[in-house]
Protein backbone atom coordinates (compact mmCIF):
# COMPACT_ATOMS: atom_id res chain seq x y z
CA UNK A 1 0.00 0.00 0.00
CA UNK A 2 1.33 3.42 -0.96
CA UNK A 3 0.10 6.94 -0.35
CA UNK A 4 0.67 10.05 -2.34
CA UNK A 5 -0.72 13.55 -2.09
CA UNK A 6 -3.94 13.86 -4.04
CA UNK A 7 -3.78 15.75 -7.32
CA UNK A 8 -6.39 17.38 -9.53
CA UNK A 9 -6.77 14.23 -11.65
CA UNK A 10 -8.02 12.38 -8.51
CA UNK A 11 -11.10 14.59 -8.35
CA UNK A 12 -13.39 12.24 -10.28
CA UNK A 13 -12.51 9.08 -8.37
CA UNK A 14 -12.89 10.90 -5.04
CA UNK A 15 -16.36 11.93 -6.27
CA UNK A 16 -17.19 8.34 -7.24
CA UNK A 17 -16.05 7.09 -3.82
CA UNK A 18 -17.95 9.84 -2.00
CA UNK A 19 -21.19 9.01 -3.83
CA UNK A 20 -20.97 5.27 -3.26
CA UNK A 21 -24.17 4.24 -1.38
CA UNK A 22 -22.20 2.74 1.55
CA UNK A 23 -20.08 5.88 1.84
CA UNK A 24 -23.17 8.11 1.78
CA UNK A 25 -24.83 5.98 4.47
CA UNK A 26 -21.75 6.27 6.70
CA UNK A 27 -21.42 10.02 6.15
CA UNK A 28 -22.90 12.65 8.45
CA UNK A 29 -24.29 14.26 5.27
CA UNK A 30 -26.02 11.39 3.52
CA UNK A 31 -27.38 13.20 0.45
CA UNK A 32 -25.66 12.63 -2.88
CA UNK A 33 -23.03 15.14 -3.95
CA UNK A 34 -23.29 16.89 -7.32
CA UNK A 35 -20.23 17.02 -9.56
CA UNK A 36 -20.14 20.83 -9.39
CA UNK A 37 -20.30 20.84 -5.59
CA UNK A 38 -17.63 18.15 -5.31
CA UNK A 39 -15.24 19.71 -7.84
CA UNK A 40 -15.44 23.06 -6.02
CA UNK A 41 -14.87 21.35 -2.63
CA UNK A 42 -11.99 19.21 -3.95
CA UNK A 43 -10.09 22.11 -5.51
CA UNK A 44 -10.60 24.19 -2.37
CA UNK A 45 -9.14 21.36 -0.25
CA UNK A 46 -6.13 21.03 -2.56
CA UNK A 47 -5.50 24.76 -2.17
CA UNK A 48 -6.07 24.80 1.61
CA UNK A 49 -2.80 24.47 3.59
CA UNK A 50 -4.86 23.16 6.52
CA UNK A 51 -6.21 20.25 4.44
CA UNK A 52 -4.15 17.22 3.49
CA UNK A 53 -5.54 14.70 1.02
CA UNK A 54 -3.82 11.42 0.26
CA UNK A 55 -4.66 8.89 -2.43
CA UNK A 56 -3.99 5.27 -1.47
CA UNK A 57 -2.75 3.00 -4.24
CA UNK A 58 -1.94 -0.67 -4.47
CA UNK A 59 1.41 -2.08 -5.64
CA UNK A 60 0.31 -1.68 -9.27
CA UNK A 61 -0.66 1.98 -8.80
CA UNK A 62 -4.42 1.38 -8.86
CA UNK A 63 -6.26 3.86 -6.63
CA UNK A 64 -7.98 2.06 -3.75
CA UNK A 65 -9.07 4.85 -1.42
CA UNK A 66 -8.42 8.19 0.15
CA UNK A 67 -7.48 9.70 3.47
CA UNK A 68 -8.18 13.30 4.42
CA UNK A 69 -6.93 15.38 7.32
CA UNK A 70 -8.40 18.75 8.19
CA UNK A 71 -6.07 20.53 10.59
CA UNK A 72 -7.37 22.69 13.44
CA UNK A 73 -4.52 23.95 15.61
CA UNK A 74 -3.02 20.98 17.43
CA UNK A 75 -5.63 18.55 16.10
CA UNK A 76 -6.34 16.94 12.75
CA UNK A 77 -9.70 15.41 11.87
CA UNK A 78 -9.30 12.21 9.86
CA UNK A 79 -11.68 10.90 7.21
CA UNK A 80 -11.05 7.72 5.25
CA UNK A 81 -12.92 6.08 2.39
CA UNK A 82 -12.04 2.97 0.42
CA UNK A 83 -13.39 2.10 -2.99
CA UNK A 84 -16.24 -0.43 -2.75
CA UNK A 85 -14.13 -3.26 -4.21
CA UNK A 86 -11.45 -2.81 -1.54
CA UNK A 87 -13.60 -2.78 1.60
CA UNK A 88 -13.62 -5.68 4.03
CA UNK A 89 -10.11 -6.80 3.12
CA UNK A 90 -8.25 -5.38 6.11
CA UNK A 91 -6.76 -2.46 4.19
CA UNK A 92 -8.31 0.29 6.34
CA UNK A 93 -6.01 -0.13 9.34
CA UNK A 94 -2.95 -0.28 7.15
CA UNK A 95 -3.99 2.84 5.23
CA UNK A 96 -4.65 4.74 8.46
CA UNK A 97 -1.28 3.71 9.92
CA UNK A 98 0.63 4.64 6.76
CA UNK A 99 -1.32 7.91 6.39
CA UNK A 100 -0.68 8.93 9.97
CA UNK A 101 3.04 8.25 9.66
CA UNK A 102 3.11 10.10 6.34
CA UNK A 103 1.20 13.06 7.78
CA UNK A 104 3.75 13.55 10.54
CA UNK A 105 6.67 13.01 8.17
CA UNK A 106 5.28 15.43 5.55
CA UNK A 107 4.63 18.12 8.13
CA UNK A 108 8.13 17.66 9.51
CA UNK A 109 9.78 18.07 6.11
CA UNK A 110 7.46 20.60 4.42
CA UNK A 111 8.11 24.32 4.43
CA UNK A 112 4.47 24.80 5.31
CA UNK A 113 2.95 27.07 7.91
CA UNK A 114 1.84 23.93 9.73
CA UNK A 115 4.59 22.64 11.95
CA UNK A 116 4.72 19.00 12.95
CA UNK A 117 4.95 19.75 16.67
CA UNK A 118 1.59 21.55 16.55
CA UNK A 119 -0.42 18.42 15.77
CA UNK A 120 -0.67 16.19 18.79
CA UNK A 121 -4.03 14.51 18.26
CA UNK A 122 -5.94 12.94 15.39
CA UNK A 123 -9.71 12.85 15.76
CA UNK A 124 -12.16 10.64 13.91
CA UNK A 125 -15.95 10.63 14.13
CA UNK A 126 -18.10 7.58 13.34
CA UNK A 127 -21.84 6.98 13.32
CA UNK A 128 -22.66 4.55 16.18
CA UNK A 129 -24.27 2.04 13.78
CA UNK A 130 -21.20 1.92 11.49
CA UNK A 131 -19.70 -1.26 12.94
CA UNK A 132 -16.90 -1.65 10.35
CA UNK A 133 -15.57 1.85 11.08
CA UNK A 134 -15.94 1.43 14.84
CA UNK A 135 -13.80 -1.71 14.61
CA UNK A 136 -11.39 -0.02 12.20
CA UNK A 137 -10.53 2.89 14.49
CA UNK A 138 -10.41 0.78 17.65
CA UNK A 139 -8.09 -1.66 15.87
CA UNK A 140 -5.91 1.18 14.60
CA UNK A 141 -5.10 2.26 18.16
CA UNK A 142 -7.58 5.11 18.53
CA UNK A 143 -9.15 5.58 21.96
CA UNK A 144 -12.92 5.80 22.11
CA UNK A 145 -14.36 8.88 23.78
CA UNK A 146 -17.97 9.74 24.66
CA UNK A 147 -20.38 10.41 21.83
CA UNK A 148 -20.73 13.89 20.41
CA UNK A 149 -23.12 15.43 17.91
CA UNK A 150 -21.95 16.03 14.33
CA UNK A 151 -24.30 17.52 11.75
CA UNK A 152 -27.16 16.90 14.19
CA UNK A 153 -26.35 13.18 14.52
CA UNK A 154 -24.76 11.08 17.25
CA UNK A 155 -21.08 10.39 16.58
CA UNK A 156 -18.55 8.22 18.36
CA UNK A 157 -15.38 10.26 18.89
CA UNK A 158 -12.07 8.46 18.46
CA UNK A 159 -8.71 10.05 19.29
CA UNK A 160 -5.18 8.98 18.49
CA UNK A 161 -2.47 10.78 20.45
CA UNK A 162 0.72 11.43 18.53
CA UNK A 163 2.87 9.96 21.28
CA UNK A 164 1.06 6.64 20.68
CA UNK A 165 2.51 6.46 17.16
CA UNK A 166 5.78 8.37 17.50
Phi, psi and omega per residue, in radians:
X1 nan 2.303 3.120
X2 -2.211 2.695 3.064
X3 -2.197 2.516 3.011
X4 -2.441 2.781 3.071
X5 -1.117 2.442 3.103
X6 -1.155 2.594 3.120
X7 -2.233 2.935 -3.063
X8 -0.937 -0.622 -3.115
X9 -1.228 -0.130 3.046
X10 -1.469 -0.149 -3.027
X11 -0.938 -0.831 -3.063
X12 -1.156 -0.729 -3.129
X13 -1.231 -0.592 3.045
X14 -1.070 -0.690 3.118
X15 -1.128 -0.788 3.100
X16 -1.026 -0.823 3.138
X17 -1.093 -0.735 -3.111
X18 -1.135 -0.564 -3.104
X19 -1.611 0.027 3.052
X20 -1.047 2.375 -3.092
X21 -0.951 -0.679 3.104
X22 -1.162 -0.692 3.124
X23 -1.152 -0.727 3.132
X24 -1.119 -0.709 -3.134
X25 -1.129 -0.577 -3.117
X26 -1.441 -0.289 -3.077
X27 -1.364 2.694 3.060
X28 -1.371 -0.195 2.995
X29 -2.132 1.705 -2.946
X30 -1.495 -0.156 3.116
X31 -1.199 2.642 3.069
X32 -1.056 2.784 -3.093
X33 -2.007 2.189 3.123
X34 -1.229 2.737 3.102
X35 -1.035 -0.786 -3.093
X36 -1.066 -0.793 3.128
X37 -1.096 -0.771 -3.123
X38 -1.145 -0.831 -3.103
X39 -1.032 -0.718 3.107
X40 -1.113 -0.804 3.124
X41 -1.076 -0.820 -3.066
X42 -1.069 -0.838 -3.126
X43 -1.136 -0.623 3.084
X44 -1.133 -0.692 3.114
X45 -1.162 -0.709 3.125
X46 -1.083 -0.565 -3.108
X47 -1.509 -0.233 -3.057
X48 -1.491 2.041 -3.141
X49 -1.178 -0.241 3.107
X50 -1.599 0.002 3.120
X51 -2.019 2.339 3.091
X52 -2.210 2.126 3.134
X53 -2.032 2.246 3.071
X54 -2.044 2.520 2.998
X55 -1.855 2.219 3.110
X56 -1.617 2.339 3.133
X57 -2.232 2.726 3.062
X58 -1.520 -3.071 -3.067
X59 -1.096 -0.387 3.127
X60 -1.632 0.033 3.127
X61 1.555 0.035 3.102
X62 -1.239 2.366 -3.139
X63 -1.325 2.210 -3.081
X64 -1.994 -0.327 -3.136
X65 3.096 -3.068 -3.111
X66 -2.471 2.680 3.086
X67 -2.285 2.323 3.128
X68 -2.178 2.463 3.011
X69 -2.164 2.274 2.992
X70 -1.979 2.060 -3.005
X71 -1.606 2.318 3.095
X72 -2.322 1.648 3.136
X73 1.102 -2.069 -3.111
X74 -1.588 0.145 -3.087
X75 -2.200 2.650 3.039
X76 -2.279 2.264 3.096
X77 -1.607 2.217 -3.071
X78 -1.752 2.359 2.965
X79 -2.264 2.475 -3.130
X80 -2.413 2.520 3.109
X81 -2.623 2.217 3.068
X82 -1.808 2.580 3.013
X83 -1.031 2.587 -3.037
X84 -0.922 -0.685 -3.099
X85 -1.269 -0.124 -3.093
X86 -1.954 -0.031 -3.138
X87 -1.327 2.684 3.063
X88 1.306 0.258 -3.111
X89 -1.996 0.202 3.101
X90 1.380 0.238 -3.107
X91 -1.421 -0.427 -3.051
X92 -1.005 -0.849 -3.122
X93 -1.110 -0.711 3.136
X94 -1.123 -0.765 3.141
X95 -1.082 -0.764 3.137
X96 -1.102 -0.762 3.141
X97 -1.099 -0.810 -3.130
X98 -1.148 -0.719 -3.123
X99 -1.143 -0.697 3.138
X100 -1.149 -0.776 3.088
X101 -1.080 -0.750 -3.139
X102 -1.146 -0.702 3.110
X103 -0.979 -0.908 -3.110
X104 -1.136 -0.680 3.110
X105 -1.136 -0.826 -3.126
X106 -1.072 -0.717 -3.137
X107 -1.194 -0.550 3.130
X108 -1.216 -0.618 -3.028
X109 -1.772 -0.217 3.141
X110 -1.384 2.646 2.989
X111 -1.609 0.884 -3.099
X112 -1.711 2.909 3.098
X113 -1.297 -0.183 3.089
X114 -1.596 2.121 3.126
X115 -1.767 2.473 -3.051
X116 -0.973 -0.652 -3.076
X117 -1.212 -0.246 -3.132
X118 -1.330 -0.499 -3.086
X119 -1.665 1.955 -3.128
X120 -1.964 -0.278 -3.066
X121 -2.410 2.487 3.008
X122 -2.014 2.200 -3.135
X123 -1.844 2.553 3.014
X124 -2.433 2.529 -3.120
X125 -2.185 2.308 -3.035
X126 -2.339 2.406 3.023
X127 -1.110 2.409 -3.086
X128 -1.006 -0.474 -3.130
X129 -1.504 -0.061 -3.092
X130 -1.530 1.331 -3.080
X131 -0.973 -0.773 3.137
X132 -1.012 -0.729 -3.130
X133 -1.282 -0.590 3.070
X134 -1.063 -0.784 3.113
X135 -1.166 -0.676 -3.129
X136 -1.023 -0.921 -3.067
X137 -1.236 -0.656 3.079
X138 -1.092 -0.737 3.141
X139 -1.236 -0.372 3.139
X140 -1.551 0.119 3.060
X141 1.632 0.084 3.100
X142 -1.328 2.502 3.064
X143 -1.592 2.447 -3.124
X144 -1.555 2.260 3.122
X145 -1.961 2.985 3.140
X146 -1.032 2.714 3.136
X147 -1.114 2.626 3.054
X148 -2.223 -3.097 3.093
X149 -2.035 2.181 3.108
X150 -2.174 2.220 3.141
X151 0.893 0.651 3.106
X152 1.336 0.176 -3.099
X153 -2.174 2.625 3.079
X154 -1.103 2.474 -3.136
X155 -2.499 2.297 3.008
X156 -1.381 2.291 -3.108
X157 -1.764 2.134 3.056
X158 -1.946 2.520 3.138
X159 -2.358 2.351 3.008
X160 -2.031 2.128 3.120
X161 -1.517 2.397 -3.089
X162 -0.951 -0.685 -3.102
X163 -1.104 -0.326 3.111
X164 -1.329 -0.296 -3.135
X165 -2.035 -0.236 -3.077
X166 -1.373 nan nan
